[in-house]
């Protein structure tokens, strides 16, 4: 890190440092042209990387811009600009006010089933969108999932995404976070979107139990267990989890990708069934469509803080209590049982009809006698 902050990256005026990570330094900056705050991600000369490694990191940085910049989705961080200055290359991106899932887990917070369902819905939609455009994230983990204003989940850091025709992250090269990698990624096989869904399964397991499904004394042992070993069913670690949740995790973490969920939507629907029974699925789909319409009417996103997004060791930057992080996440997935409670029981209907018949019969008899 230089002794003094750089004053500018391109036209962007640097305000301060937000955080550091393995992929570079993130600065808080201002765009004077339109007056908005942005986050600048850069790899400065002072990181002391070897020449070959530095060149690879720089390529990844531009690859992140190319990958994320081509994606326009509410659940994927928005890339505004890319450039290069005397301080090195940089990417200008959204300046988010939120907290990463990693920070939530590090505070001992475990997500409930409704919260996980909403997390899977949003991350699944973002991944399906990226996968449909040939982009595999390759590094889905809690540190790369940010929750903004307690309800919007953003997928971050596409720096090691595999793009079509990209020559940076060729198969056979280990890139990413081993604990969250799929078996095929560890074995250097060709990847598709189902690898990201495996990683999402690991995230869900950790978010609900507080532990990772595959652990070890070193990277080699972790990789061996991911490829060959089974994991402890989550309900054994967290008794509040239903047995059906074990089945969903088992499918998400299947060694054979053909046995896993084939899309984020499929994973979400399986998770949603933990909240709503088969008879209520049609009503849930109607409510889901209404939620999507309402969300599409509110497209503007707040631009405030990206504190500690890329700093693995950072502390919480949000002033809200941890219990309020997901305060709005479950609003769109209620079980719709209120409607059932308002239905008139059948016996009341029959009794009412009989009573009405008796009254009419008495009135008719009175008229005839009169």
TADANOR-V583903 format. One line per field, one symbol per residue. burial: + if it has 9 or more other C-alpha atoms within 8 Angstrom, else -. A space follows every 10 residues. Layout:
BEGIN
burial->???
END
This chain:
BEGIN
burial->--------+- -+++---+++ +-++++++++ ++----++++ +++++----- ---+-+++++ +++++-+++- +-+-++++++ -+-++-++++ ++++++++++ +++++---++ --++++++++ ++++++++++ +---++++++ ++++++++-+ ++++++-+++ +++-----+- -------+++ ++++++-++- +-++++++++ ++++++++++ -+++++---- +++++++--- ---++--+-- +---++-+++ +++++----+ +-++++++-+ ++++++---+ +--+--++-- +--------- --+--+++++ ++-------- ----+++-++ --+--+---- --------+- ---------- ----------
END
